[in-house]
Amino acid sequence: MDFLDSMSTNLNTPLYVLDSNIPFANYSKIDLSITNNALQFIDISSVDQCAAHISEHLKKNKAKVAHGGYLEERNLYKGAHNFIGTEQRTIHLGIDFWCDAGTKVLAVLPGEVHSFQNNMTAGNYGPTIILKHSFEGLEFYSLYGHLSLESLKGLTVGHKTVRGAIIGSLGSSEVNGGYAPHLHFQLIKDLQGNVGDYPGVCSKGDVDFYRGNCPDPNILLKLRKD
């Protein structure tokens, strides 16, 4: 049984990565892709314009959390130098949860702190925590990016945590890499030697590799029924 089959088969209950006092009924899917015509007159890479668009989406859908983005091609990273190389990185590898700064972030499963770091460059994650998990003989990692500075205080490598434990909170745009407040949540099979960081966006040329190494987090969260 491979990773996806095992996780899908053995985890039937949706798992929270945000404050469990916010019910899933208050979540709304959002499309930030380059194919969304509603964004053609919005500079989605602008913190203020992105935040205003998300706020309007939440208001319109009477929701508290906007979510989505796995393998979504975006213009969100336009202009950030760390996304520019031989091929522009535009494909998002996790699920984003757009909501208020200060919202509690939870460990998706039992595990331990593998590493943490404040990735401070513009367009990066800001404060980041990576947890290591073992499940049904599988070893993998979960990454939580765009956290508050307070989330890293007192943290130690190897610290054990349980499913649903509060591990931090969402950071403001001033500390989270320069984005509207949100959580970047990503699953990773092989960290490839990375510590406190791992690519959350890839180029089109690398998408096949990253699709295999970073499975869709929806296998745990079950926010979609596809």
Secondary structure, DSSP 8 states (H G I E B T S, - for coil): --HHHHHHHH--S---SB-TTS-GGGEEE---STT-GGGTTS-TTSHHHHHHHHHHHHHHTT-SEEEE-TT-B-STTTT-GGG-SSS---EE-SEEEE--TT-EEE-SSSEEEEEEEEE-STTS-EEEEEEEEEETTEEEEEEEESB-GGGGTT--TT-EE-TT-EEEEB--TTTTTSSSSEEEEEEES--TT-SS---SEE-GGGHHHHHHHS--THHHH--S--
